[in-house]
Amino acid sequence: MNKKTIAVRALIGVVVVAALALFASANSGQSVDVRLGLFTLRGVSLPVVIYGAAIVGMLLMVAVSLRNDLRTRQALDHYDKIAADVLGSINADEGEEEVMEEAGGKS
């Protein structure tokens, strides 16, 4: 990644965090009940729910994408090994040709 891409991503992150902060501060006086299936949390502050949902969403995205990321890295490592083998065989073939030329010239 180049510096421009990193700067754009950082700017997007700052904008998202600022939007979350603005929304949470606008609703700071609100309390909500959070139903989690087996139990209910009563009177939870809305900003806590907002930030909690954002963090849970980020963690879920990391968990979902981790498997594909690992598979991609394994595939790239495999292709790097294949490329190294091919380059090694090309270099070996060139070395043999030079030896053959030198041996042919000395006879």
C-alpha positions as a Markdown table, in Angstrom:
| # | Residue | x | y | z |
|---|---|---|---|---|
| 1 | Met | 0.0 | 0.0 | 0.0 |
| 2 | Asn | 1.2 | 3.4 | -0.8 |
| 3 | Lys | 1.0 | 6.5 | 1.4 |
| 4 | Lys | -2.0 | 7.9 | -0.4 |
| 5 | Thr | -4.1 | 4.8 | 0.1 |
| 6 | Ile | -3.2 | 4.7 | 3.8 |
| 7 | Ala | -4.1 | 8.4 | 4.2 |
| 8 | Val | -7.4 | 7.9 | 2.5 |
| 9 | Arg | -8.3 | 4.9 | 4.7 |
| 10 | Ala | -7.2 | 6.8 | 7.8 |
| 11 | Leu | -9.4 | 9.8 | 6.7 |
| 12 | Ile | -12.4 | 7.5 | 6.2 |
| 13 | Gly | -11.8 | 6.0 | 9.6 |
| 14 | Val | -11.7 | 9.4 | 11.3 |
| 15 | Val | -15.0 | 10.4 | 9.5 |
| 16 | Val | -16.7 | 7.2 | 10.6 |
| 17 | Val | -15.6 | 7.7 | 14.2 |
| 18 | Ala | -16.6 | 11.3 | 14.2 |
| 19 | Ala | -20.1 | 10.4 | 12.8 |
| 20 | Leu | -20.4 | 7.8 | 15.6 |
| 21 | Ala | -19.4 | 10.3 | 18.2 |
| 22 | Leu | -21.8 | 12.9 | 16.9 |
| 23 | Phe | -24.7 | 10.4 | 16.8 |
| 24 | Ala | -23.9 | 9.1 | 20.2 |
| 25 | Ser | -23.7 | 12.6 | 21.8 |
| 26 | Ala | -27.0 | 13.6 | 20.1 |
| 27 | Asn | -28.6 | 10.6 | 21.8 |
| 28 | Ser | -26.8 | 10.6 | 25.1 |
| 29 | Gly | -29.9 | 11.1 | 27.2 |
| 30 | Gln | -31.6 | 8.1 | 25.7 |
| 31 | Ser | -31.8 | 4.7 | 27.5 |
| 32 | Val | -32.9 | 1.5 | 25.7 |
| 33 | Asp | -33.7 | -2.1 | 26.6 |
| 34 | Val | -31.4 | -4.6 | 24.8 |
| 35 | Arg | -33.0 | -8.0 | 24.3 |
| 36 | Leu | -30.3 | -10.7 | 23.8 |
| 37 | Gly | -32.6 | -13.7 | 23.4 |
| 38 | Leu | -32.3 | -15.4 | 26.9 |
| 39 | Phe | -32.0 | -12.2 | 28.9 |
| 40 | Thr | -32.7 | -8.5 | 28.6 |
| 41 | Leu | -30.5 | -5.6 | 29.6 |
| 42 | Arg | -32.7 | -2.7 | 30.8 |
| 43 | Gly | -31.8 | 1.0 | 30.8 |
| 44 | Val | -28.6 | 0.8 | 28.7 |
| 45 | Ser | -27.4 | 4.1 | 27.5 |
| 46 | Leu | -27.8 | 4.5 | 23.7 |
| 47 | Pro | -24.2 | 5.5 | 23.0 |
| 48 | Val | -23.0 | 2.3 | 24.7 |
| 49 | Val | -25.3 | 0.3 | 22.4 |
| 50 | Ile | -24.0 | 2.3 | 19.4 |
| 51 | Tyr | -20.3 | 1.8 | 20.2 |
| 52 | Gly | -20.9 | -1.8 | 21.2 |
| 53 | Ala | -22.6 | -2.6 | 17.9 |
| 54 | Ala | -19.8 | -1.0 | 15.9 |
| 55 | Ile | -17.1 | -3.0 | 17.8 |
| 56 | Val | -19.1 | -6.2 | 17.5 |
| 57 | Gly | -19.5 | -5.6 | 13.7 |
| 58 | Met | -15.8 | -4.9 | 13.3 |
| 59 | Leu | -14.9 | -8.1 | 15.2 |
| 60 | Leu | -17.3 | -10.1 | 13.1 |
| 61 | Met | -15.8 | -8.8 | 9.9 |
| 62 | Val | -12.3 | -9.7 | 11.1 |
| 63 | Ala | -13.5 | -13.2 | 12.0 |
| 64 | Val | -15.2 | -13.7 | 8.6 |
| 65 | Ser | -12.3 | -12.4 | 6.5 |
| 66 | Leu | -9.5 | -14.1 | 8.5 |
| 67 | Arg | -10.1 | -17.5 | 6.8 |
| 68 | Asn | -9.9 | -16.2 | 3.3 |
| 69 | Asp | -6.9 | -14.0 | 4.2 |
| 70 | Leu | -5.0 | -17.0 | 5.5 |
| 71 | Arg | -5.9 | -19.1 | 2.4 |
| 72 | Thr | -4.7 | -16.2 | 0.1 |
| 73 | Arg | -1.4 | -16.0 | 2.0 |
| 74 | Gln | -0.9 | -19.7 | 1.7 |
| 75 | Ala | -1.6 | -19.6 | -2.0 |
| 76 | Leu | 0.9 | -16.7 | -2.5 |
| 77 | Asp | 3.6 | -18.6 | -0.6 |
| 78 | His | 3.0 | -21.6 | -2.8 |
| 79 | Tyr | 3.3 | -19.5 | -5.9 |
| 80 | Asp | 6.5 | -17.8 | -4.6 |
| 81 | Lys | 8.0 | -21.3 | -4.2 |
| 82 | Ile | 7.0 | -22.3 | -7.7 |
| 83 | Ala | 8.5 | -19.0 | -9.1 |
| 84 | Ala | 11.7 | -19.6 | -7.2 |
| 85 | Asp | 11.9 | -23.2 | -8.6 |
| 86 | Val | 11.4 | -22.0 | -12.1 |
| 87 | Leu | 14.0 | -19.2 | -11.8 |
| 88 | Gly | 16.4 | -21.7 | -10.3 |
| 89 | Ser | 16.0 | -24.1 | -13.2 |
| 90 | Ile | 16.4 | -21.2 | -15.7 |
| 91 | Asn | 19.6 | -20.1 | -14.0 |
| 92 | Ala | 20.8 | -23.7 | -13.9 |
| 93 | Asp | 20.1 | -24.1 | -17.6 |
| 94 | Glu | 22.0 | -20.9 | -18.4 |
| 95 | Gly | 24.9 | -22.1 | -16.3 |
| 96 | Glu | 25.0 | -25.4 | -18.2 |
| 97 | Glu | 25.0 | -23.6 | -21.5 |
| 98 | Glu | 27.9 | -21.4 | -20.5 |
| 99 | Val | 29.9 | -24.5 | -19.4 |
| 100 | Met | 29.1 | -26.2 | -22.7 |
| 101 | Glu | 30.3 | -23.2 | -24.6 |
| 102 | Glu | 33.5 | -23.0 | -22.6 |
| 103 | Ala | 34.2 | -26.7 | -23.0 |
| 104 | Gly | 33.5 | -26.5 | -26.7 |
| 105 | Gly | 35.8 | -23.5 | -27.2 |
| 106 | Lys | 38.7 | -25.2 | -25.4 |
| 107 | Ser | 38.7 | -28.4 | -27.5 |
